[in-house]
């Protein structure tokens, strides 16, 4: 009897572990679909004379694609640059817009100011190592007469990806890895479960 209970418990927990991520993913996808489908629904319903589920979603996908195409040409860049400057001047919304813009650009591989690579640093104490994203390098002098040395800015997420610490390290204190930005993001989001069995460093 005990063996049956143990077997049932094991199978149930295994099923739960497999099912929960699938259910949550499907739930999130449905909610995203509903939100995107509902944005243009009032306009499309008036044009078509009735509501057709999915048309709003498709139109939003097409619209986002068109925005992507337009924003990559010279004329489009000027337009979005103007919109960007306008939004950054609105007192109430400029802080929110700037923060969200910087976060989204940070994860874009096409942006010069995005995360450069995944690194490992000794943080928050000696003997403890943490993953981080190298964001920028800068030079520093303690005083005009001192020798200049290089510092590297590393973003270390502390809450998923959107909250973290910016820590400056000396150049020789940063270990560059061969992990891609996407692999680094998966490691953080999975709580380390996506960490590969072996890590390979690269020369900076």
Residue frames relative to the residue before (quaternion, step in Angstrom):
aa qw qx qy qz dx dy dz
X 1.0000 0.0000 0.0000 0.0000 0.00 0.00 0.00
X 0.6564 0.5136 -0.3014 0.4631 3.56 0.97 -0.92
X 0.6459 0.5241 -0.3166 0.4559 3.56 1.05 -0.83
X 0.6258 0.5278 -0.3321 0.4685 3.61 1.09 -0.71
X 0.6517 0.5107 -0.3064 0.4696 3.56 0.99 -0.90
X 0.6592 0.5091 -0.3047 0.4619 3.58 0.95 -0.91
X 0.6533 0.5095 -0.3069 0.4684 3.57 1.02 -0.86
X 0.6474 0.5174 -0.3090 0.4665 3.57 1.00 -0.88
X 0.6555 0.5198 -0.3028 0.4566 3.57 0.95 -0.93
X 0.6624 0.5137 -0.2995 0.4557 3.55 0.96 -0.93
X 0.6786 0.4860 -0.2864 0.4705 3.57 0.93 -0.96
X 0.6429 0.5291 -0.3201 0.4520 3.58 1.03 -0.84
X 0.6689 0.4942 -0.2993 0.4677 3.60 0.90 -0.91
X 0.6283 0.5283 -0.3271 0.4681 3.57 1.06 -0.79
X 0.6601 0.5043 -0.2942 0.4725 3.55 0.98 -0.88
X 0.6359 0.5348 -0.3154 0.4585 3.55 1.07 -0.81
X 0.6571 0.5182 -0.3012 0.4571 3.56 0.95 -0.93
X 0.6804 0.4748 -0.2808 0.4824 3.58 1.02 -0.81
X 0.7077 0.5034 -0.2602 0.4220 3.57 0.94 -0.94
X 0.6363 0.5857 -0.3395 0.3700 3.59 0.86 -0.97
X 0.6883 0.4574 -0.3184 0.4643 3.69 0.74 -0.88
X 0.6343 0.5349 -0.3296 0.4504 3.59 1.04 -0.79
X 0.6738 0.5014 -0.2893 0.4593 3.57 0.89 -0.99
X 0.6643 0.5010 -0.3033 0.4646 3.60 0.91 -0.94
X 0.6486 0.5210 -0.3145 0.4571 3.58 0.96 -0.90
X 0.6632 0.4962 -0.2994 0.4736 3.58 0.93 -0.93
X 0.6356 0.5358 -0.3199 0.4545 3.59 1.01 -0.86
X 0.6644 0.4963 -0.2989 0.4721 3.59 0.93 -0.93
X 0.6488 0.5221 -0.3124 0.4570 3.59 0.97 -0.88
X 0.6420 0.5183 -0.3163 0.4683 3.58 1.01 -0.84
X 0.6663 0.5040 -0.3000 0.4605 3.59 0.94 -0.91
X 0.6372 0.5134 -0.3200 0.4775 3.57 1.02 -0.83
X 0.6377 0.5281 -0.3142 0.4644 3.56 1.01 -0.88
X 0.6723 0.5059 -0.2965 0.4520 3.58 0.91 -0.94
X 0.6536 0.5119 -0.3130 0.4613 3.58 0.99 -0.86
X 0.6980 0.4644 -0.2730 0.4717 3.58 0.82 -1.00
X 0.6537 0.5170 -0.3112 0.4567 3.56 1.03 -0.81
X 0.7078 0.4851 -0.2582 0.4439 3.57 1.10 -0.71
X 0.5219 0.6631 -0.4154 0.3398 3.60 1.20 -0.38
X 0.7988 0.2642 -0.1231 0.5263 3.58 0.83 -1.00
X 0.3798 0.7705 -0.4547 0.2350 3.60 1.26 -0.05
X 0.6532 0.5146 -0.3528 0.4290 3.68 0.78 -0.83
X 0.6778 0.4819 -0.2929 0.4717 3.59 0.96 -0.89
X 0.6936 0.4821 -0.2785 0.4571 3.57 0.87 -0.98
X 0.6135 0.5549 -0.3453 0.4433 3.59 1.06 -0.72
X 0.6553 0.5012 -0.3053 0.4757 3.57 1.05 -0.82
X 0.6724 0.5062 -0.2943 0.4528 3.57 0.99 -0.86
X 0.7537 0.3929 -0.2001 0.4874 3.57 0.94 -0.95
X 0.4569 -0.7049 0.4343 0.3251 3.56 1.22 -0.39
X 0.7837 0.0741 -0.0738 0.6122 3.58 1.29 -0.05
X 0.5330 -0.6311 0.4621 0.3226 3.55 -1.29 0.37
X 0.0485 -0.7706 0.6354 0.0067 3.55 -0.91 1.01
X 0.3785 -0.7498 0.5000 0.2109 3.57 -0.44 1.23
X 0.7745 0.3469 -0.2703 0.4547 3.53 -0.93 0.95
X 0.5728 0.6045 -0.3832 0.3995 3.59 1.15 -0.53
X 0.6428 0.5253 -0.3152 0.4599 3.58 1.01 -0.82
X 0.6353 0.5301 -0.3190 0.4622 3.55 1.02 -0.85
X 0.6669 0.5036 -0.2951 0.4631 3.58 0.89 -0.99
X 0.6600 0.5129 -0.3047 0.4566 3.58 0.94 -0.88
X 0.6377 0.5182 -0.3226 0.4697 3.60 1.07 -0.74
X 0.6338 0.5204 -0.3266 0.4699 3.58 1.00 -0.83
X 0.6543 0.5051 -0.2990 0.4768 3.58 0.97 -0.92
X 0.6528 0.5261 -0.3047 0.4520 3.58 0.98 -0.91
X 0.6547 0.5033 -0.3054 0.4742 3.59 0.96 -0.91
X 0.6365 0.5228 -0.3224 0.4665 3.59 1.04 -0.81
X 0.6474 0.5162 -0.3126 0.4655 3.60 0.98 -0.87
X 0.6257 0.5290 -0.3279 0.4703 3.58 1.02 -0.83
X 0.6453 0.5245 -0.3125 0.4592 3.58 1.01 -0.84
X 0.6572 0.5024 -0.3021 0.4737 3.56 1.00 -0.86
X 0.6787 0.4985 -0.2887 0.4556 3.58 0.87 -1.00
X 0.6879 0.5116 -0.2873 0.4273 3.59 0.93 -0.91
X 0.6567 0.5141 -0.3199 0.4496 3.61 1.22 -0.26
X 0.6561 0.4676 -0.3458 0.4811 3.63 1.19 -0.12
X 0.7164 -0.4856 0.2967 0.4037 3.56 -1.27 0.42
X 0.6738 0.4958 -0.2972 0.4603 3.60 0.86 -0.97
X 0.6680 0.5123 -0.2920 0.4539 3.57 0.96 -0.93
X 0.6296 0.5419 -0.3286 0.4495 3.57 1.02 -0.82
X 0.6479 0.5179 -0.3182 0.4591 3.57 1.03 -0.79
X 0.6437 0.5276 -0.3142 0.4566 3.57 1.01 -0.85
X 0.7203 0.4387 -0.2542 0.4734 3.57 0.81 -1.04
X 0.5856 0.5525 -0.3652 0.4674 3.57 1.19 -0.49
X 0.6425 0.5126 -0.3091 0.4784 3.58 1.07 -0.78
X 0.6401 0.5138 -0.3130 0.4778 3.59 0.99 -0.88
X 0.6336 0.5435 -0.3160 0.4509 3.57 1.02 -0.89
X 0.6746 0.4891 -0.2949 0.4676 3.59 0.91 -0.90
X 0.6395 0.5298 -0.3243 0.4530 3.59 1.01 -0.81
X 0.6839 0.4920 -0.2866 0.4561 3.59 0.87 -0.98
X 0.6655 0.5084 -0.3018 0.4556 3.58 1.08 -0.69
X 0.6646 0.4901 -0.3046 0.4747 3.59 1.27 -0.18
X 0.5431 0.6043 -0.4082 0.4163 3.60 1.27 -0.20
X 0.4863 -0.7304 0.3903 0.2788 3.64 -0.42 1.22
X 0.7399 0.4340 -0.2526 0.4476 3.60 0.75 -1.01
X 0.7898 0.3779 -0.1663 0.4536 3.56 0.88 -0.96
X 0.5176 0.6879 -0.4180 0.2900 3.61 1.16 -0.42
X 0.6324 0.5364 -0.3357 0.4469 3.61 1.06 -0.72
X 0.6724 0.4920 -0.2856 0.4735 3.56 0.93 -0.95
X 0.6770 0.4991 -0.2967 0.4522 3.57 0.87 -0.99
X 0.6603 0.5148 -0.3099 0.4506 3.59 0.90 -0.93
X 0.6621 0.5145 -0.3040 0.4522 3.58 0.94 -0.89
X 0.6825 0.4787 -0.2823 0.4748 3.57 0.88 -0.97
X 0.6386 0.5333 -0.3205 0.4528 3.57 1.03 -0.81
X 0.6698 0.4972 -0.2983 0.4639 3.58 0.92 -0.87
X 0.6394 0.5265 -0.3270 0.4550 3.59 1.02 -0.78
X 0.6982 0.4666 -0.2841 0.4626 3.58 0.82 -0.97
X 0.6572 0.5038 -0.3122 0.4656 3.59 1.00 -0.77
X 0.5963 0.5930 -0.3604 0.4037 3.57 1.10 -0.66
X 0.7292 0.4144 -0.2329 0.4922 3.58 1.08 -0.71
X 0.5596 0.6017 -0.3967 0.4093 3.58 1.24 0.03
X 0.3790 -0.7452 0.5006 0.2246 3.62 -0.68 1.06
X 0.6452 0.5383 -0.3176 0.4394 3.60 1.25 -0.32
X 0.6204 0.5433 -0.3416 0.4508 3.58 1.26 -0.14
X 0.4975 -0.6640 0.4722 0.2977 3.56 -1.00 0.84
X 0.7259 0.4230 -0.2293 0.4914 3.57 1.14 -0.67
X 0.4334 0.6931 -0.4713 0.3312 3.59 1.20 0.37
X 0.6920 -0.4180 0.3510 0.4725 3.56 -1.32 0.02
X 0.3798 -0.7605 0.4850 0.2056 3.58 -0.80 0.98
X 0.7665 -0.2261 0.1673 0.5774 3.59 0.90 -0.90
X 0.5406 -0.5984 0.4866 0.3361 3.52 -1.37 0.27
X 0.0380 -0.8109 0.5835 -0.0201 3.56 -0.84 0.99
X 0.3010 -0.7059 0.6049 0.2125 3.54 -1.35 0.21
X 0.0188 -0.7996 0.5996 -0.0261 3.57 -0.89 0.97
X 0.4848 -0.6295 0.5161 0.3198 3.54 -1.24 0.47
X 0.3294 0.7259 -0.5038 0.3329 3.53 -0.12 1.38
X 0.6084 -0.1434 -0.7800 -0.0303 1.74 -2.06 1.45
X 0.7550 0.2493 -0.1817 0.5787 3.59 1.26 0.06
X 0.6621 -0.4981 0.3769 0.4141 3.53 -1.26 0.28
X 0.7731 0.3084 -0.2502 0.4946 3.57 -0.85 0.97
X 0.6845 0.3894 -0.2738 0.5521 3.60 1.29 -0.19
X 0.1607 -0.8095 0.5620 0.0545 3.55 -0.83 1.01
X 0.1011 -0.7987 0.5929 0.0190 3.55 -1.07 0.80
X 0.4405 -0.6476 0.5515 0.2872 3.52 -1.25 0.60
X 0.0668 0.7872 -0.6119 0.0375 3.54 -1.18 0.58
X 0.4168 -0.6730 0.5441 0.2780 3.53 -1.33 0.10
X 0.3612 -0.7157 0.5546 0.2230 3.56 -0.78 1.01
X 0.1603 -0.8236 0.5409 0.0591 3.57 -0.68 1.10
X 0.8061 -0.1456 0.1354 0.5574 3.57 0.91 -0.83
X 0.2566 -0.7311 0.6066 0.1779 3.56 -1.27 0.44
X 0.0024 0.7951 -0.6062 0.0142 3.56 -1.07 0.71
X 0.4022 -0.6937 0.5389 0.2580 3.55 -1.22 0.43
X 0.0864 -0.8079 0.5829 0.0078 3.55 -1.13 0.64
X 0.1052 -0.7499 0.6493 0.0706 3.51 -1.26 0.66
X 0.4473 -0.6839 0.5006 0.2855 3.57 -0.88 0.91
X 0.7687 -0.0579 0.0483 0.6351 3.57 1.15 -0.70
X 0.6950 -0.4904 0.3078 0.4264 3.62 -1.14 0.38
X 0.7114 0.4580 -0.2609 0.4648 3.60 1.10 -0.66
X 0.5848 0.5985 -0.3701 0.4036 3.61 1.23 -0.35
X 0.5747 -0.5841 0.4512 0.3535 3.52 -1.29 0.42
X 0.4696 -0.6851 0.4879 0.2683 3.55 -1.02 0.83
X 0.0131 -0.7937 0.6081 0.0092 3.59 -1.01 0.78
X 0.4973 -0.6869 0.4634 0.2571 3.54 -1.22 0.58
X 0.1133 -0.7640 0.6320 0.0635 3.55 -1.07 0.82
X 0.2038 -0.7704 0.5920 0.1201 3.56 -1.10 0.71
X 0.3106 -0.7456 0.5635 0.1735 3.56 -0.86 1.01
X 0.0523 -0.8003 0.5970 -0.0209 3.58 -0.74 1.12
X 0.2551 -0.7487 0.5962 0.1376 3.55 -0.85 1.04
X 0.0813 -0.8032 0.5900 -0.0083 3.57 -0.61 1.20
X 0.3034 -0.7734 0.5251 0.1845 3.63 -0.29 1.20
X 0.1534 -0.7886 0.5899 0.0811 3.55 -1.03 0.83
X 0.7644 0.1669 -0.1092 0.6132 3.60 1.29 -0.31
X 0.7692 -0.2116 0.0690 0.5990 3.55 0.02 1.37
X 0.7353 -0.3943 0.2791 0.4753 3.61 -0.54 -1.09
X 0.6918 0.5599 -0.2674 0.3692 3.55 1.14 -0.67
X 0.7329 0.2698 -0.2106 0.5880 3.57 1.26 -0.15
X 0.2484 0.7772 -0.5473 0.1860 3.55 -0.92 0.82
X 0.5143 -0.6244 0.4961 0.3155 3.53 -1.37 -0.15
X 0.2626 -0.7085 0.6282 0.1856 3.54 -1.17 0.65
X 0.0013 -0.8189 0.5702 -0.0655 3.57 -0.45 1.23
X 0.2890 -0.7529 0.5694 0.1592 3.57 -0.96 0.91
X 0.0591 -0.7995 0.5977 -0.0102 3.56 -0.83 1.05
X 0.5192 -0.5839 0.5046 0.3673 3.54 -1.22 0.45
X 0.6814 -0.5380 0.3151 0.3834 3.54 -1.16 0.67
X 0.7236 0.4457 -0.2539 0.4619 3.59 0.93 -0.87
X 0.6085 0.5581 -0.3499 0.4424 3.59 1.30 -0.04
X 0.6528 0.4941 -0.2980 0.4908 3.57 1.31 -0.15
X 0.1913 -0.7780 0.5924 0.0848 3.57 -0.78 1.11
X 0.2656 -0.7695 0.5617 0.1476 3.58 -0.57 1.14
X 0.1981 -0.7779 0.5870 0.1051 3.57 -1.00 0.84
X 0.5230 -0.6261 0.4814 0.3205 3.54 -1.33 0.27
X 0.4322 0.7080 -0.4545 0.3245 3.60 1.29 0.15
X 0.4150 -0.6764 0.5449 0.2707 3.56 -1.09 0.71
X 0.6652 -0.4859 0.3727 0.4272 3.58 -1.27 0.29
X 0.6349 0.5373 -0.3236 0.4511 3.60 1.01 -0.84
X 0.6539 0.4991 -0.3090 0.4773 3.58 0.99 -0.83
X 0.6374 0.5279 -0.3225 0.4593 3.58 1.02 -0.76
X 0.6390 0.5195 -0.3181 0.4696 3.57 1.00 -0.83
X 0.6519 0.5134 -0.3184 0.4582 3.59 0.96 -0.86
X 0.6219 0.5415 -0.3424 0.4504 3.60 1.03 -0.74
X 0.6790 0.4856 -0.2910 0.4674 3.59 0.92 -0.89
X 0.7006 0.4808 -0.2784 0.4479 3.58 0.84 -0.98
X 0.7081 0.4399 -0.2619 0.4862 3.59 1.12 -0.61
X 0.4715 -0.6869 0.4391 0.3362 3.58 1.25 0.01
X 0.7273 -0.4303 0.2297 0.4828 3.57 1.15 0.60
X 0.4799 0.6833 -0.4352 0.3367 3.59 1.26 -0.21
X 0.6972 0.4700 -0.2682 0.4703 3.59 1.07 -0.72
X 0.3888 0.7291 -0.4747 0.3031 3.57 1.29 0.15
X 0.4291 -0.7093 0.4857 0.2772 3.64 -0.76 0.94
X 0.6336 -0.5580 0.3791 0.3788 3.59 -1.20 0.49
X 0.7933 0.0792 -0.0526 0.6014 3.58 1.11 -0.57
X 0.2623 -0.7620 0.5766 0.1343 3.53 -1.11 0.76
X 0.1727 -0.7775 0.5975 0.0931 3.54 -1.08 0.74
X 0.3003 -0.7626 0.5500 0.1603 3.52 -0.82 1.04
X 0.2040 -0.7574 0.6047 0.1385 3.54 -1.25 0.39
X 0.5104 -0.6289 0.4877 0.3259 3.54 -1.21 0.49
X 0.4016 -0.7263 0.5049 0.2374 3.55 -0.86 0.93
